[in-house]
Amino acid sequence: MISPLVGSDRYFAKNDAPILFKKAKNYTVTDQNGNQYIDFILGLGPVILGHSDEEFVRRISEQLSNGLSFPGFADVHTELAKVYEAQYQDMRVVTLFKTSSEAVTAAMRCAMLETGRSKFIRCGFLGWHDSQIANTPSWHEWPGSEKREALRFSQGMRGIDGQQGVFNWTDGDITSLETLLSEHGDTTAAFAIDVYQLAFMTMETLQQATALCRQYGVKIIIDETKTAGRTNPAGMLDTQAIPADYIILGKAVGNGLPLAVLLGKPEHIKIYQSARIGGTHTKEVLSAHAGIIVADIMQQREGYARLPLICQKIVSTINAAITHSATTELLSATSLLNDTLFDLRFSDPMLNNFAAREQLKQTMIAEGIFMLQGHNSFVCLAHEQIDFSQLEDTLTTALRNWSTQL
Ligand SMILES: Cc1ncc(COP(=O)(O)O)c(C=O)c1O
């Protein structure tokens, strides 16, 4: 048995022994036994430059000797806010958090105070707090997967019975949203969406959905946790086209240091002040420095332009390996969200063969590759240095081994 007992967090094993990570450099991670792997998980998205990027490490280290937590906010927090406010001219940073789960909870509370309503419509994974996850399906599954409909986490949480009014919009069908709103629109505080759901619906549908919500006075929470710091410093949606009341940033904005950001409308400052959001670590400074440093390095290295090219290269390499291993009828790789991350897309009947899909992940680990299934994988600048022809060979071997076991 290993300790900590990892809760529900991701746990990896090889030959039934746990993999515990020891160190990471550029696009690789190394385990306790010295095995090195190519990493497409990247801490589930935060590592955007690459592991232990030398410039990032040097600039962060320089800040360590200036103190870590003060009685109140520091000037670095205001400097950090400017980075994101430059992208969303009519929004202001409300406060900073360590995790996006907290930032989404804070947005929900502010929306309730603003509207005097308490119901929510959710679309996508929004974090692990009760009102975000209780009674939700597997939001990262492609349409047609049984897991996209089956509700999970229906015990041990508040906010799960119908009276507490938290609803899922899972099918991306405007008619079903209209039905929900006609019954609950007048008592719903906010519609919260993970922009990753644009993998499964068009921008026009999202635009229609948010416009419909507005007709009922429902606030719009746009969750850019997976996308912030990838296409732009603060996310990919054009808020002129899809107006937001709240925006959440997370993951890549800190390059691995824990940083999440809540933006809101400056005219509601009094409401935010009365909401009692924020805690001990809200004012910690190292992750705020990280936010500034990573945005600066991404600009300098033209990282926002390079990332899509790297993503396309990874996806074409995986698809070449799929062709060589004669598995094209089982799956393909697809780049998503302006080519800033990618997913494996399984075809029928593999889509609902969850045991075989999990086996693919294990087979990749055996060949020294960490890649997800049932959830997108991530891309970082350091992936540019991969030996792509070797990666193609390794993936071909992994996919061949996998398909012969089926
Ligand atoms: C869209 C979205 N929102 C919120 C969260 C929760 O973020 P955290 O794990 O930082 O609490 C995640 C995490 O994956 C996410 O993808």
PDBQT file of the ligand as one rigid body, heavy atoms in Angstrom, charges set to zero:
ROOT
HETATM    1  C1  LIG A 501     -12.721  23.385 -16.825  1.00  0.00    +0.000 C 
HETATM    2  C2  LIG A 501     -12.241  23.068 -15.449  1.00  0.00    +0.000 A 
HETATM    3  N1  LIG A 501     -12.723  23.761 -14.408  1.00  0.00    +0.000 NA
HETATM    4  C3  LIG A 501     -12.317  23.524 -13.157  1.00  0.00    +0.000 A 
HETATM    5  C4  LIG A 501     -11.383  22.554 -12.892  1.00  0.00    +0.000 A 
HETATM    6  C5  LIG A 501     -10.921  22.322 -11.495  1.00  0.00    +0.000 C 
HETATM    7  O1  LIG A 501      -9.638  22.807 -11.369  1.00  0.00    +0.000 OA
HETATM    8  P1  LIG A 501      -8.721  22.434 -10.114  1.00  0.00    +0.000 P 
HETATM    9  O2  LIG A 501      -8.320  21.019 -10.322  1.00  0.00    +0.000 OA
HETATM   10  O3  LIG A 501      -7.597  23.414 -10.202  1.00  0.00    +0.000 OA
HETATM   11  O4  LIG A 501      -9.549  22.614  -8.897  1.00  0.00    +0.000 OA
HETATM   12  C6  LIG A 501     -10.826  21.798 -13.945  1.00  0.00    +0.000 A 
HETATM   13  C7  LIG A 501      -9.843  20.762 -13.679  1.00  0.00    +0.000 C 
HETATM   14  O5  LIG A 501      -9.479  19.960 -14.500  1.00  0.00    +0.000 OA
HETATM   15  C8  LIG A 501     -11.285  22.056 -15.265  1.00  0.00    +0.000 A 
HETATM   16  O6  LIG A 501     -10.809  21.366 -16.306  1.00  0.00    +0.000 OA
ENDROOT
TORSDOF 0
